[in-house]
Protein backbone atom coordinates (compact mmCIF):
# COMPACT_ATOMS: atom_id res chain seq x y z
CA UNK A 1 0.00 0.00 0.00
CA UNK A 2 2.81 2.38 0.77
CA UNK A 3 4.17 1.88 -2.74
CA UNK A 4 0.85 3.04 -4.17
CA UNK A 5 0.87 6.12 -1.99
CA UNK A 6 4.44 6.90 -2.97
CA UNK A 7 3.49 6.68 -6.65
CA UNK A 8 0.90 9.42 -6.27
CA UNK A 9 2.01 12.76 -7.61
CA UNK A 10 2.06 15.92 -5.52
CA UNK A 11 -1.00 17.21 -7.34
CA UNK A 12 -2.95 14.10 -6.36
CA UNK A 13 -1.97 14.55 -2.74
CA UNK A 14 -2.69 18.28 -2.73
CA UNK A 15 -5.66 20.11 -1.32
CA UNK A 16 -7.86 19.46 -4.33
CA UNK A 17 -7.46 15.69 -4.74
CA UNK A 18 -6.66 14.59 -1.25
CA UNK A 19 -4.86 11.53 -0.02
CA UNK A 20 -7.98 9.40 0.19
CA UNK A 21 -8.95 10.02 -3.41
CA UNK A 22 -5.44 9.30 -4.67
CA UNK A 23 -5.36 6.05 -2.74
CA UNK A 24 -8.81 5.02 -3.97
CA UNK A 25 -7.88 5.66 -7.55
CA UNK A 26 -4.59 3.79 -7.35
CA UNK A 27 -5.41 0.88 -5.08
CA UNK A 28 -9.08 0.17 -4.86
CA UNK A 29 -10.39 1.29 -8.22
CA UNK A 30 -7.70 0.72 -10.82
CA UNK A 31 -10.32 1.10 -13.56
CA UNK A 32 -10.18 4.89 -12.96
CA UNK A 33 -6.80 4.81 -14.64
CA UNK A 34 -7.71 2.19 -17.23
CA UNK A 35 -8.95 2.69 -20.68
CA UNK A 36 -12.55 1.92 -21.53
CA UNK A 37 -11.88 -1.57 -22.98
CA UNK A 38 -9.93 -2.58 -19.88
CA UNK A 39 -12.69 -1.30 -17.62
CA UNK A 40 -15.27 -3.20 -19.66
CA UNK A 41 -13.15 -6.36 -19.37
CA UNK A 42 -12.90 -5.93 -15.60
CA UNK A 43 -16.64 -5.43 -15.33
CA UNK A 44 -17.29 -8.47 -17.52
CA UNK A 45 -14.97 -10.58 -15.35
CA UNK A 46 -16.68 -9.36 -12.19
CA UNK A 47 -20.16 -10.18 -13.51
CA UNK A 48 -19.03 -13.56 -14.84
CA UNK A 49 -17.60 -14.62 -11.50
CA UNK A 50 -20.54 -13.16 -9.57
CA UNK A 51 -22.97 -15.06 -11.79
CA UNK A 52 -21.19 -18.35 -11.09
CA UNK A 53 -21.17 -17.62 -7.35
CA UNK A 54 -24.90 -16.77 -7.38
CA UNK A 55 -25.69 -20.00 -9.21
CA UNK A 56 -23.86 -21.96 -6.49
CA UNK A 57 -25.76 -20.14 -3.76
CA UNK A 58 -29.03 -20.89 -5.55
CA UNK A 59 -28.16 -24.60 -5.66
CA UNK A 60 -27.34 -24.62 -1.93
CA UNK A 61 -30.59 -22.80 -1.20
CA UNK A 62 -32.52 -25.38 -3.23
CA UNK A 63 -30.79 -28.19 -1.32
CA UNK A 64 -31.69 -26.56 2.01
CA UNK A 65 -35.33 -26.10 0.99
CA UNK A 66 -35.51 -29.72 -0.14
CA UNK A 67 -33.98 -30.86 3.17
CA UNK A 68 -36.40 -28.81 5.28
CA UNK A 69 -39.37 -30.15 3.30
CA UNK A 70 -38.21 -33.73 3.82
CA UNK A 71 -37.71 -33.21 7.56
CA UNK A 72 -41.14 -31.60 7.94
CA UNK A 73 -42.79 -34.40 5.98
CA UNK A 74 -41.13 -37.08 8.12
CA UNK A 75 -42.01 -35.23 11.33
CA UNK A 76 -45.63 -34.91 10.25
CA UNK A 77 -45.80 -38.63 9.47
CA UNK A 78 -44.40 -39.50 12.91
CA UNK A 79 -46.88 -37.17 14.60
CA UNK A 80 -49.77 -38.60 12.57
CA UNK A 81 -48.81 -42.17 13.39
CA UNK A 82 -48.26 -41.21 17.03
CA UNK A 83 -51.90 -40.37 17.63
CA UNK A 84 -53.04 -43.84 16.50
CA UNK A 85 -50.23 -45.93 17.97
CA UNK A 86 -49.38 -47.25 21.39
CA UNK A 87 -46.62 -45.47 23.33
CA UNK A 88 -44.06 -48.17 22.47
CA UNK A 89 -44.79 -47.96 18.76
CA UNK A 90 -44.48 -44.18 18.80
CA UNK A 91 -41.09 -44.36 20.54
CA UNK A 92 -39.97 -47.02 18.06
CA UNK A 93 -40.76 -44.79 15.10
CA UNK A 94 -38.88 -41.92 16.71
CA UNK A 95 -35.85 -44.17 17.24
CA UNK A 96 -36.00 -45.24 13.58
CA UNK A 97 -35.91 -41.61 12.50
CA UNK A 98 -33.06 -40.92 14.89
CA UNK A 99 -31.11 -43.89 13.50
CA UNK A 100 -31.37 -42.42 9.98
CA UNK A 101 -29.86 -39.06 11.00
CA UNK A 102 -26.17 -39.98 10.39
CA UNK A 103 -26.94 -41.39 6.94
CA UNK A 104 -29.04 -38.38 5.98
CA UNK A 105 -26.43 -35.97 7.35
CA UNK A 106 -23.75 -37.69 5.27
CA UNK A 107 -25.94 -37.47 2.15
CA UNK A 108 -26.56 -33.77 2.78
CA UNK A 109 -22.83 -33.16 3.26
CA UNK A 110 -22.04 -35.01 0.00
CA UNK A 111 -24.53 -32.87 -1.93
CA UNK A 112 -23.37 -29.67 -0.25
CA UNK A 113 -19.68 -30.25 -0.93
CA UNK A 114 -20.39 -31.37 -4.51
CA UNK A 115 -22.11 -28.02 -5.10
CA UNK A 116 -19.22 -26.15 -3.44
CA UNK A 117 -16.61 -28.00 -5.54
CA UNK A 118 -18.52 -27.41 -8.77
CA UNK A 119 -19.02 -23.73 -7.96
CA UNK A 120 -15.35 -23.34 -7.08
CA UNK A 121 -14.33 -25.02 -10.33
CA UNK A 122 -16.71 -22.77 -12.31
CA UNK A 123 -15.38 -19.63 -10.65
CA UNK A 124 -11.76 -20.66 -11.22
CA UNK A 125 -12.49 -21.51 -14.85
CA UNK A 126 -14.18 -18.15 -15.37
CA UNK A 127 -11.26 -16.34 -13.74
CA UNK A 128 -8.77 -18.29 -15.86
CA UNK A 129 -10.62 -17.55 -19.07
CA UNK A 130 -10.85 -13.86 -18.22
CA UNK A 131 -7.15 -13.77 -17.38
CA UNK A 132 -6.22 -15.53 -20.60
CA UNK A 133 -8.41 -13.19 -22.60
CA UNK A 134 -7.50 -9.90 -20.93
CA UNK A 135 -4.63 -10.55 -18.53
CA UNK A 136 -1.79 -10.64 -21.02
CA UNK A 137 -2.55 -7.21 -22.49
Buried (B, 14 or more C-beta within 10 A) or exposed (E): EEEBBEEBEEEBBEEEBEEEBBBEBBEEEEBEEEEEEBBEBBEEBEEBBEEBBEBBEEBBEEBEEEBEEEEEEBEEEBEEEBEEBEEEEBEEBEEEBEEEEEEBEEEBEEBBEEBEEBBEEBBEEBBEEBEEEBEEE
